[in-house]
Amino acid sequence: MKMQNGSLEKLTAVGQHPISYLRELQRHHRKKIIGCFPMYVPEELIHAAGLQPAVLLVDTRMALDVAGMHVQTFFCGQIRALLELGLRNHIDFLEGVVFGDICEPVRLLGQIWRREKITPFTWSIRYPVTMNRRRSEEYLHLQFRQLQRGLEDLSGKKISQDEMKASIQLYNQVRKLLRDLYVLREQKPGLLSVVDFTRICTAAMSIPKEDFKPLAEGLLKTLELNKAPSLNSRPKVFVWGVCGPPPEEFLEMIEEEGGTVAMDDLYVGSRYFARDIQENNADPLATLAAFHFEQPPCVTRNRGVDTDFSRYLLERVERSHSRGVISVLHKYCDALGFEHPILSERLRSAGIPELCLELDQGAFTAEQTRTRVQAFLEMIGLECGHGK
Ligand code: SF4
């Protein structure tokens, strides 16, 4: 049953085609849009400068033509697809792009972007290599201060403390709305499909937060009044992985084949809105740096031997009462590739079945994937004593 709701329709339409939406936004409102490479770019700072931040989420299955002249085929689809869009002038409406160097390929992409002058403004944030020392936090604070100056030069105005505080507050309000929607979906999975929720998240990363907020509030009100079909007998799965969104067909398949996504650890998902930034601090930039410094364990961050990503993930899986885990990995992503065997081993020891889906640029074999998803759901459905 498809719910009739204007907010849902608007949000999912943007979430389905975020790049086209941003092009229109720039054309009609003449906004200076700053693309943020996923993940961990301090959008609040860009917003406080009077610019429009937007997370760049691209279809990693697009056909490549020119990107191969600059990067080898062993770069992940995320990097190659964005470079392709940039070189083909498909995102020439962007005023700039900010890269947070979450991995070596992103560092190289930032250099190519600057050299090729793809956008007038290109900025790379150098994250500290280890994230467990006081000096590293000071270094990150300094990196954000330099970005602040770069944004001020671009926008031609100084960012005041009050503007920064107001942006943090607005972003916190949006994060809370997304969390409320997420919890509602968790309690009543039949209310909102996983594809619609992912599109809403994508929309939150694209639409100006001032415009997203009333739409999400309207949607939440409608959903709270709605009766959801009970899906409690369906096998629950936990999805984690890539820094971009998993292919929609794949998420759709999980529900079509009788499963339900109980929780996730995805950037276009719970990672984007899990925590809030402290408000009303005398130094909002320091608060922003502290927030990014204290992110939950992530495969792209080295937080020392005490912080174990797989232990953190396993705890979340157990809390979600999921019967199985689906790992969505990007081929050639070292960060995911190094962590995945450790997690697999831990899941095996805990008796939690896992399905691993590796995405290669351009190659997503729907029928083959469907068979694997089907078999996996049948297996965990049988193990937990439910049929489909
Ligand atoms: S998928 Fe991996 S390699 Fe690609 S950009 Fe993300 S973290 Fe880097």
Boltz pocket constraint, residues with backbone or C-beta under 6 A from the ligand:
constraints:
  - pocket:
      binder: B
      contacts: [[A, 38], [A, 76], [A, 77], [A, 78], [A, 79], [A, 102], [A, 103], [A, 104], [A, 105], [A, 106], [A, 242], [A, 243], [A, 244], [A, 300], [A, 330], [A, 332], [A, 333], [A, 334], [A, 335], [A, 336]]
      max_distance: 6.0
